[in-house]
Amino acid sequence: MNNQELEDKNLDMVFKVKEGVTYDEVDNHVRVIVPQNKKPQVFMRKLGIRIPKEARKTLDDFGSVVFKQINGINNVEAIGKELLAKYPEANVQLYDRLLRFLHHLEVNEKWIEQVK
């Protein structure tokens, strides 16, 4: 498989927000609500240490545009075009950066999953 075929395959990928991931929008920025219910956090709360039951992670302008487009229908290419329409300066290595961000959301944050 050559680089062009690999790039075309990556641009056809479709993602959706995972079941159970909650988020809202504040001032056009997506804010993902992350429960803090891991064993150490629960234990520290029992000791009386004030740890919130949930954290809110606010995405920047670019991240918010991308996250709003993740709907199980739009592919990576469509998301990139939407990002480019709103932020023309994002064209420098657009799809490489977009794929890295989507990978981060899928693997590290576990907020999205690949559908196709």
C-alpha positions in Angstrom: 0.0 0.0 0.0 1.5 3.3 -1.1 1.3 6.6 0.8 -1.6 7.9 -1.4 -3.7 4.8 -0.7 -2.9 5.1 3.0 -3.9 8.8 3.1 -7.1 8.1 1.2 -8.0 5.3 3.6 -7.3 7.6 6.6 -9.5 10.4 5.1 -12.4 7.9 4.8 -12.4 7.1 8.5 -15.6 8.0 10.4 -15.8 8.6 14.2 -18.6 9.0 16.7 -18.7 10.2 20.3 -18.7 7.1 22.6 -21.8 6.2 24.5 -21.7 7.8 28.0 -19.5 10.7 27.1 -21.2 13.9 28.1 -20.4 17.4 27.0 -21.8 20.8 26.7 -21.0 24.0 24.9 -19.9 27.2 26.6 -19.1 30.3 24.5 -18.7 28.1 21.3 -16.2 25.8 23.1 -17.0 22.2 23.7 -16.6 21.2 27.4 -16.3 17.5 28.0 -17.5 16.4 31.5 -15.2 13.7 32.8 -16.3 11.7 35.9 -13.7 11.4 38.6 -14.7 8.0 40.0 -11.4 6.1 40.0 -10.5 4.2 43.2 -8.0 6.7 44.5 -10.4 9.6 43.9 -13.2 7.8 45.7 -10.9 6.9 48.6 -9.6 10.5 49.0 -13.2 11.7 49.1 -14.0 9.2 51.9 -11.1 10.7 53.8 -12.7 14.1 53.5 -10.5 15.6 50.9 -12.5 17.8 48.5 -12.3 16.2 45.1 -15.0 17.1 42.6 -17.0 14.2 41.3 -16.4 15.4 37.8 -13.9 17.5 35.9 -14.6 19.7 32.9 -12.1 19.8 30.0 -12.6 22.7 27.6 -11.4 22.3 24.1 -9.8 25.2 22.2 -11.3 26.7 19.0 -9.9 24.1 16.6 -10.7 21.2 18.9 -14.3 22.4 19.4 -14.9 22.7 15.6 -13.6 19.1 15.2 -15.5 17.7 18.1 -18.8 19.1 16.9 -18.3 17.4 13.5 -17.8 14.0 15.1 -21.2 12.5 14.5 -20.8 9.0 13.0 -21.5 10.4 9.5 -18.7 12.9 8.7 -15.4 11.4 7.6 -12.0 12.9 8.3 -11.9 14.7 5.0 -15.3 16.4 5.6 -14.1 17.4 9.1 -10.9 18.8 7.7 -12.9 20.8 5.1 -15.1 22.3 7.8 -12.1 23.2 9.9 -10.4 24.8 6.9 -13.6 26.8 6.1 -13.6 28.3 9.5 -9.8 28.6 10.0 -7.9 29.0 6.7 -4.7 29.3 8.6 -5.1 25.6 9.7 -4.1 24.4 6.2 -0.5 23.7 7.3 -0.3 19.9 7.6 -4.1 19.9 8.1 -4.9 16.2 7.8 -1.7 15.1 9.6 -2.6 17.2 12.6 -6.3 16.3 12.4 -5.5 12.6 12.4 -3.2 13.0 15.4 -5.9 14.9 17.3 -8.5 12.3 16.5 -6.1 9.5 17.5 -5.6 11.3 20.9 -9.3 11.6 21.5 -9.8 7.9 20.6 -6.8 6.3 22.4 -5.8 8.6 25.2 -9.1 10.4 26.2 -11.4 7.5 25.1 -14.1 10.0 24.1 -14.6 8.8 20.5 -14.6 5.6 18.6 -14.0 4.7 14.9 -17.2 3.5 13.1 -15.8 3.0 9.7 
